Amino acid sequence: MRILTNILFWLGLTIWLAMVTAPGIAGMSAFPVLIEEGARIERFADYFSDDREGMGRIVAGFVTGRVFLITDIAQWVLGPLVTCLGFLALRPMRLYKGPLAWTGMILLAGALLLTVWHNGVMGPRMADDIQTYRMAAEADDRDSAEAAMASFDVDHKTAERLFGLRWCLLIGAVAGFAGGQRRAPEGTVDRS
């Protein structure tokens, strides 16, 4: 049971870290390329007319949107699971000990709280704003589109910072748990 818990903990933590990293990589890859290549969606042609950057950004938003959705759903599962496994490994199983391990646990709990805040509060609000923006842009309603995008941009800047902070918290948790791993003295077997 101890080995399985430890394997699941590290596997889950690694995947969670990847799910926090993936949206940033997808965004950094898709947005510049699709803008540069002049990607278009014809139903937005009236709204963007000669605005190649705006058109490329809306196309990139459609392309990366699924990455964000999938990684958000995965984090709803991984965050609580990994946090529970980390606590189990610390307390009843005592696979980890000391201040480094407890620091890792606190950082893990912080990453979970940021996940809940982003996915439960900011994410739905951003999804509503982007949907409103797309519908208004398709209808060539500039005032509504600009208002929705302004609201989205405020949350987007905060979300970028929170993703960076979440990534740092998870890296810190990796370091804390790795540094707090129990080791048996040389030549003995740890039976705890």
ChimeraX commands (.cxc) that place a marker at each C-alpha (Angstrom):
marker #1 position 0.00,0.00,0.00 radius 0.5
marker #1 position 2.84,2.38,0.87 radius 0.5
marker #1 position 4.57,1.83,-2.46 radius 0.5
marker #1 position 1.35,2.25,-4.43 radius 0.5
marker #1 position 0.48,5.45,-2.54 radius 0.5
marker #1 position 3.96,6.83,-3.18 radius 0.5
marker #1 position 3.83,5.96,-6.89 radius 0.5
marker #1 position 0.36,7.49,-7.30 radius 0.5
marker #1 position 1.42,10.60,-5.38 radius 0.5
marker #1 position 4.47,11.27,-7.57 radius 0.5
marker #1 position 2.68,10.35,-10.79 radius 0.5
marker #1 position -0.26,12.60,-9.92 radius 0.5
marker #1 position 1.99,15.47,-8.89 radius 0.5
marker #1 position 3.96,15.20,-12.14 radius 0.5
marker #1 position 0.78,15.19,-14.26 radius 0.5
marker #1 position -0.68,18.09,-12.26 radius 0.5
marker #1 position 2.48,20.09,-12.92 radius 0.5
marker #1 position 2.18,19.24,-16.63 radius 0.5
marker #1 position -1.47,20.38,-16.63 radius 0.5
marker #1 position -0.42,23.75,-15.20 radius 0.5
marker #1 position 2.39,24.06,-17.77 radius 0.5
marker #1 position 0.48,22.95,-20.89 radius 0.5
marker #1 position -1.85,25.98,-21.31 radius 0.5
marker #1 position 1.08,28.38,-21.24 radius 0.5
marker #1 position 3.00,26.39,-23.82 radius 0.5
marker #1 position -0.10,26.06,-26.02 radius 0.5
marker #1 position -0.76,29.81,-25.82 radius 0.5
marker #1 position 2.86,30.77,-26.51 radius 0.5
marker #1 position 2.85,28.45,-29.51 radius 0.5
marker #1 position -0.56,29.12,-31.07 radius 0.5
marker #1 position -1.03,32.87,-30.75 radius 0.5
marker #1 position 2.10,34.12,-32.54 radius 0.5
marker #1 position 1.89,31.53,-35.32 radius 0.5
marker #1 position -1.80,31.98,-36.06 radius 0.5
marker #1 position -1.47,35.78,-36.04 radius 0.5
marker #1 position 1.61,35.68,-38.27 radius 0.5
marker #1 position 0.03,33.21,-40.70 radius 0.5
marker #1 position -3.14,35.29,-41.01 radius 0.5
marker #1 position -5.51,32.59,-39.77 radius 0.5
marker #1 position -9.16,33.52,-40.32 radius 0.5
marker #1 position -12.66,32.49,-39.37 radius 0.5
marker #1 position -14.98,33.98,-41.95 radius 0.5
marker #1 position -17.91,34.60,-39.64 radius 0.5
marker #1 position -15.78,37.24,-37.86 radius 0.5
marker #1 position -14.63,38.95,-41.09 radius 0.5
marker #1 position -16.91,41.99,-40.72 radius 0.5
marker #1 position -15.80,42.69,-37.18 radius 0.5
marker #1 position -12.06,42.36,-37.80 radius 0.5
marker #1 position -11.98,43.54,-41.46 radius 0.5
marker #1 position -8.27,44.47,-41.78 radius 0.5
marker #1 position -7.27,43.66,-38.17 radius 0.5
marker #1 position -5.03,40.65,-38.82 radius 0.5
marker #1 position -3.85,40.48,-35.21 radius 0.5
marker #1 position -7.37,40.53,-33.77 radius 0.5
marker #1 position -8.50,37.83,-36.20 radius 0.5
marker #1 position -5.46,35.69,-35.40 radius 0.5
marker #1 position -6.10,36.09,-31.68 radius 0.5
marker #1 position -9.71,34.94,-31.91 radius 0.5
marker #1 position -8.67,31.92,-34.00 radius 0.5
marker #1 position -5.91,31.08,-31.50 radius 0.5
marker #1 position -8.47,31.35,-28.70 radius 0.5
marker #1 position -10.56,28.66,-30.36 radius 0.5
marker #1 position -7.49,26.46,-30.89 radius 0.5
marker #1 position -6.19,26.76,-27.32 radius 0.5
marker #1 position -9.61,26.75,-25.65 radius 0.5
marker #1 position -9.77,22.98,-25.59 radius 0.5
marker #1 position -6.34,22.74,-24.01 radius 0.5
marker #1 position -7.51,25.05,-21.23 radius 0.5
marker #1 position -10.74,23.11,-20.76 radius 0.5
marker #1 position -9.02,19.71,-20.61 radius 0.5
marker #1 position -6.30,20.90,-18.24 radius 0.5
marker #1 position -8.85,22.59,-15.97 radius 0.5
marker #1 position -10.92,19.42,-15.75 radius 0.5
marker #1 position -7.80,17.33,-15.07 radius 0.5
marker #1 position -6.79,19.70,-12.28 radius 0.5
marker #1 position -10.22,19.38,-10.64 radius 0.5
marker #1 position -9.36,15.70,-10.23 radius 0.5
marker #1 position -5.61,15.85,-9.69 radius 0.5
marker #1 position -5.52,18.69,-7.15 radius 0.5
marker #1 position -7.64,17.04,-4.44 radius 0.5
marker #1 position -6.27,13.56,-5.21 radius 0.5
marker #1 position -2.60,14.55,-4.99 radius 0.5
marker #1 position -3.19,16.68,-1.90 radius 0.5
marker #1 position -4.92,13.77,-0.12 radius 0.5
marker #1 position -2.18,11.34,-1.18 radius 0.5
marker #1 position 0.47,13.78,0.05 radius 0.5
marker #1 position -1.20,14.03,3.42 radius 0.5
marker #1 position -1.57,10.24,3.65 radius 0.5
marker #1 position 2.11,9.81,2.82 radius 0.5
marker #1 position 3.03,12.31,5.53 radius 0.5
marker #1 position 0.85,11.24,8.41 radius 0.5
marker #1 position -0.45,7.71,8.62 radius 0.5
marker #1 position 2.20,6.23,6.36 radius 0.5
marker #1 position 5.09,8.47,7.41 radius 0.5
marker #1 position 6.88,8.14,4.07 radius 0.5
marker #1 position 8.04,11.74,4.48 radius 0.5
marker #1 position 9.03,13.69,7.57 radius 0.5
marker #1 position 10.45,16.93,8.81 radius 0.5
marker #1 position 9.98,20.59,8.00 radius 0.5
marker #1 position 10.75,20.19,4.29 radius 0.5
marker #1 position 7.98,17.63,3.84 radius 0.5
marker #1 position 5.49,19.77,5.79 radius 0.5
marker #1 position 6.51,22.80,3.75 radius 0.5
marker #1 position 5.84,20.73,0.62 radius 0.5
marker #1 position 2.42,19.82,2.00 radius 0.5
marker #1 position 1.57,23.47,2.71 radius 0.5
marker #1 position 2.67,24.45,-0.82 radius 0.5
marker #1 position 0.57,21.62,-2.25 radius 0.5
marker #1 position -2.48,22.83,-0.30 radius 0.5
marker #1 position -1.83,26.35,-1.62 radius 0.5
marker #1 position -1.74,25.04,-5.20 radius 0.5
marker #1 position -5.05,23.25,-4.56 radius 0.5
marker #1 position -6.64,26.47,-3.27 radius 0.5
marker #1 position -5.47,28.36,-6.37 radius 0.5
marker #1 position -6.90,25.59,-8.56 radius 0.5
marker #1 position -10.26,25.81,-6.80 radius 0.5
marker #1 position -10.26,29.62,-7.06 radius 0.5
marker #1 position -9.32,29.65,-10.73 radius 0.5
marker #1 position -11.57,26.79,-11.83 radius 0.5
marker #1 position -14.51,27.67,-9.60 radius 0.5
marker #1 position -14.54,31.47,-9.73 radius 0.5
marker #1 position -12.31,32.99,-12.40 radius 0.5
marker #1 position -12.60,30.31,-15.07 radius 0.5
marker #1 position -16.40,30.42,-15.43 radius 0.5
marker #1 position -16.38,34.23,-15.46 radius 0.5
marker #1 position -13.67,34.26,-18.15 radius 0.5
marker #1 position -15.58,31.66,-20.18 radius 0.5
marker #1 position -18.71,33.84,-20.05 radius 0.5
marker #1 position -16.73,36.93,-21.09 radius 0.5
marker #1 position -15.06,35.18,-24.02 radius 0.5
marker #1 position -18.37,33.70,-25.19 radius 0.5
marker #1 position -20.01,37.15,-25.01 radius 0.5
marker #1 position -17.06,38.61,-26.92 radius 0.5
marker #1 position -17.30,35.99,-29.67 radius 0.5
marker #1 position -21.05,36.40,-30.08 radius 0.5
marker #1 position -20.75,40.19,-30.19 radius 0.5
marker #1 position -17.84,40.04,-32.65 radius 0.5
marker #1 position -19.80,37.70,-34.90 radius 0.5
marker #1 position -22.72,40.15,-34.82 radius 0.5
marker #1 position -20.27,43.04,-35.40 radius 0.5
marker #1 position -21.42,44.65,-32.13 radius 0.5
marker #1 position -18.25,46.59,-31.27 radius 0.5
marker #1 position -19.37,48.07,-27.95 radius 0.5
marker #1 position -20.45,44.75,-26.45 radius 0.5
marker #1 position -17.37,42.95,-27.84 radius 0.5
marker #1 position -14.96,45.54,-26.45 radius 0.5
marker #1 position -16.65,45.53,-23.02 radius 0.5
marker #1 position -16.51,41.74,-22.82 radius 0.5
marker #1 position -12.87,41.66,-23.93 radius 0.5
marker #1 position -11.91,44.36,-21.41 radius 0.5
marker #1 position -13.46,42.27,-18.61 radius 0.5
marker #1 position -11.76,39.13,-19.91 radius 0.5
marker #1 position -8.37,40.86,-20.12 radius 0.5
marker #1 position -8.50,41.91,-16.46 radius 0.5
marker #1 position -9.12,38.31,-15.35 radius 0.5
marker #1 position -6.67,36.94,-17.91 radius 0.5
marker #1 position -3.78,38.98,-16.48 radius 0.5
marker #1 position -4.63,37.77,-12.98 radius 0.5
marker #1 position -5.00,34.18,-14.21 radius 0.5
marker #1 position -1.56,34.29,-15.84 radius 0.5
marker #1 position -0.02,35.37,-12.53 radius 0.5
marker #1 position -1.94,32.71,-10.63 radius 0.5
marker #1 position -0.86,30.00,-13.08 radius 0.5
marker #1 position 2.76,31.08,-12.57 radius 0.5
marker #1 position 2.29,31.07,-8.81 radius 0.5
marker #1 position 0.59,27.66,-8.92 radius 0.5
marker #1 position 3.49,26.30,-10.98 radius 0.5
marker #1 position 5.99,27.65,-8.40 radius 0.5
marker #1 position 3.98,26.16,-5.53 radius 0.5
marker #1 position 3.98,22.75,-7.21 radius 0.5
marker #1 position 7.72,22.90,-7.90 radius 0.5
marker #1 position 8.22,23.85,-4.25 radius 0.5
marker #1 position 6.06,20.89,-3.20 radius 0.5
marker #1 position 8.22,18.58,-5.32 radius 0.5
marker #1 position 11.35,19.93,-3.62 radius 0.5
marker #1 position 9.79,19.74,-0.16 radius 0.5
marker #1 position 8.59,16.16,-0.49 radius 0.5
marker #1 position 11.82,15.06,-2.15 radius 0.5
marker #1 position 13.85,16.69,0.64 radius 0.5
marker #1 position 11.65,15.20,3.35 radius 0.5
marker #1 position 11.82,11.62,2.11 radius 0.5
marker #1 position 12.60,9.16,4.88 radius 0.5
marker #1 position 15.76,7.20,4.44 radius 0.5
marker #1 position 16.82,4.20,6.46 radius 0.5
marker #1 position 20.29,4.41,8.03 radius 0.5
marker #1 position 23.03,2.69,6.03 radius 0.5
marker #1 position 22.80,-1.10,6.38 radius 0.5
marker #1 position 19.31,-1.16,7.98 radius 0.5
marker #1 position 15.82,-1.65,6.73 radius 0.5
marker #1 position 13.23,1.03,7.49 radius 0.5
marker #1 position 10.18,-0.82,8.86 radius 0.5
marker #1 position 8.12,2.20,9.89 radius 0.5
marker link #1:1,2 radius 0.2
marker link #1:2,3 radius 0.2
marker link #1:3,4 radius 0.2
marker link #1:4,5 radius 0.2
marker link #1:5,6 radius 0.2
marker link #1:6,7 radius 0.2
marker link #1:7,8 radius 0.2
marker link #1:8,9 radius 0.2
marker link #1:9,10 radius 0.2
marker link #1:10,11 radius 0.2
marker link #1:11,12 radius 0.2
marker link #1:12,13 radius 0.2
marker link #1:13,14 radius 0.2
marker link #1:14,15 radius 0.2
marker link #1:15,16 radius 0.2
marker link #1:16,17 radius 0.2
marker link #1:17,18 radius 0.2
marker link #1:18,19 radius 0.2
marker link #1:19,20 radius 0.2
marker link #1:20,21 radius 0.2
marker link #1:21,22 radius 0.2
marker link #1:22,23 radius 0.2
marker link #1:23,24 radius 0.2
marker link #1:24,25 radius 0.2
marker link #1:25,26 radius 0.2
marker link #1:26,27 radius 0.2
marker link #1:27,28 radius 0.2
marker link #1:28,29 radius 0.2
marker link #1:29,30 radius 0.2
marker link #1:30,31 radius 0.2
marker link #1:31,32 radius 0.2
marker link #1:32,33 radius 0.2
marker link #1:33,34 radius 0.2
marker link #1:34,35 radius 0.2
marker link #1:35,36 radius 0.2
marker link #1:36,37 radius 0.2
marker link #1:37,38 radius 0.2
marker link #1:38,39 radius 0.2
marker link #1:39,40 radius 0.2
marker link #1:40,41 radius 0.2
marker link #1:41,42 radius 0.2
marker link #1:42,43 radius 0.2
marker link #1:43,44 radius 0.2
marker link #1:44,45 radius 0.2
marker link #1:45,46 radius 0.2
marker link #1:46,47 radius 0.2
marker link #1:47,48 radius 0.2
marker link #1:48,49 radius 0.2
marker link #1:49,50 radius 0.2
marker link #1:50,51 radius 0.2
marker link #1:51,52 radius 0.2
marker link #1:52,53 radius 0.2
marker link #1:53,54 radius 0.2
marker link #1:54,55 radius 0.2
marker link #1:55,56 radius 0.2
marker link #1:56,57 radius 0.2
marker link #1:57,58 radius 0.2
marker link #1:58,59 radius 0.2
marker link #1:59,60 radius 0.2
marker link #1:60,61 radius 0.2
marker link #1:61,62 radius 0.2
marker link #1:62,63 radius 0.2
marker link #1:63,64 radius 0.2
marker link #1:64,65 radius 0.2
marker link #1:65,66 radius 0.2
marker link #1:66,67 radius 0.2
marker link #1:67,68 radius 0.2
marker link #1:68,69 radius 0.2
marker link #1:69,70 radius 0.2
marker link #1:70,71 radius 0.2
marker link #1:71,72 radius 0.2
marker link #1:72,73 radius 0.2
marker link #1:73,74 radius 0.2
marker link #1:74,75 radius 0.2
marker link #1:75,76 radius 0.2
marker link #1:76,77 radius 0.2
marker link #1:77,78 radius 0.2
marker link #1:78,79 radius 0.2
marker link #1:79,80 radius 0.2
marker link #1:80,81 radius 0.2
marker link #1:81,82 radius 0.2
marker link #1:82,83 radius 0.2
marker link #1:83,84 radius 0.2
marker link #1:84,85 radius 0.2
marker link #1:85,86 radius 0.2
marker link #1:86,87 radius 0.2
marker link #1:87,88 radius 0.2
marker link #1:88,89 radius 0.2
marker link #1:89,90 radius 0.2
marker link #1:90,91 radius 0.2
marker link #1:91,92 radius 0.2
marker link #1:92,93 radius 0.2
marker link #1:93,94 radius 0.2
marker link #1:94,95 radius 0.2
marker link #1:95,96 radius 0.2
marker link #1:96,97 radius 0.2
marker link #1:97,98 radius 0.2
marker link #1:98,99 radius 0.2
marker link #1:99,100 radius 0.2
marker link #1:100,101 radius 0.2
marker link #1:101,102 radius 0.2
marker link #1:102,103 radius 0.2
marker link #1:103,104 radius 0.2
marker link #1:104,105 radius 0.2
marker link #1:105,106 radius 0.2
marker link #1:106,107 radius 0.2
marker link #1:107,108 radius 0.2
marker link #1:108,109 radius 0.2
marker link #1:109,110 radius 0.2
marker link #1:110,111 radius 0.2
marker link #1:111,112 radius 0.2
marker link #1:112,113 radius 0.2
marker link #1:113,114 radius 0.2
marker link #1:114,115 radius 0.2
marker link #1:115,116 radius 0.2
marker link #1:116,117 radius 0.2
marker link #1:117,118 radius 0.2
marker link #1:118,119 radius 0.2
marker link #1:119,120 radius 0.2
marker link #1:120,121 radius 0.2
marker link #1:121,122 radius 0.2
marker link #1:122,123 radius 0.2
marker link #1:123,124 radius 0.2
marker link #1:124,125 radius 0.2
marker link #1:125,126 radius 0.2
marker link #1:126,127 radius 0.2
marker link #1:127,128 radius 0.2
marker link #1:128,129 radius 0.2
marker link #1:129,130 radius 0.2
marker link #1:130,131 radius 0.2
marker link #1:131,132 radius 0.2
marker link #1:132,133 radius 0.2
marker link #1:133,134 radius 0.2
marker link #1:134,135 radius 0.2
marker link #1:135,136 radius 0.2
marker link #1:136,137 radius 0.2
marker link #1:137,138 radius 0.2
marker link #1:138,139 radius 0.2
marker link #1:139,140 radius 0.2
marker link #1:140,141 radius 0.2
marker link #1:141,142 radius 0.2
marker link #1:142,143 radius 0.2
marker link #1:143,144 radius 0.2
marker link #1:144,145 radius 0.2
marker link #1:145,146 radius 0.2
marker link #1:146,147 radius 0.2
marker link #1:147,148 radius 0.2
marker link #1:148,149 radius 0.2
marker link #1:149,150 radius 0.2
marker link #1:150,151 radius 0.2
marker link #1:151,152 radius 0.2
marker link #1:152,153 radius 0.2
marker link #1:153,154 radius 0.2
marker link #1:154,155 radius 0.2
marker link #1:155,156 radius 0.2
marker link #1:156,157 radius 0.2
marker link #1:157,158 radius 0.2
marker link #1:158,159 radius 0.2
marker link #1:159,160 radius 0.2
marker link #1:160,161 radius 0.2
marker link #1:161,162 radius 0.2
marker link #1:162,163 radius 0.2
marker link #1:163,164 radius 0.2
marker link #1:164,165 radius 0.2
marker link #1:165,166 radius 0.2
marker link #1:166,167 radius 0.2
marker link #1:167,168 radius 0.2
marker link #1:168,169 radius 0.2
marker link #1:169,170 radius 0.2
marker link #1:170,171 radius 0.2
marker link #1:171,172 radius 0.2
marker link #1:172,173 radius 0.2
marker link #1:173,174 radius 0.2
marker link #1:174,175 radius 0.2
marker link #1:175,176 radius 0.2
marker link #1:176,177 radius 0.2
marker link #1:177,178 radius 0.2
marker link #1:178,179 radius 0.2
marker link #1:179,180 radius 0.2
marker link #1:180,181 radius 0.2
marker link #1:181,182 radius 0.2
marker link #1:182,183 radius 0.2
marker link #1:183,184 radius 0.2
marker link #1:184,185 radius 0.2
marker link #1:185,186 radius 0.2
marker link #1:186,187 radius 0.2
marker link #1:187,188 radius 0.2
marker link #1:188,189 radius 0.2
marker link #1:189,190 radius 0.2
marker link #1:190,191 radius 0.2
marker link #1:191,192 radius 0.2
view
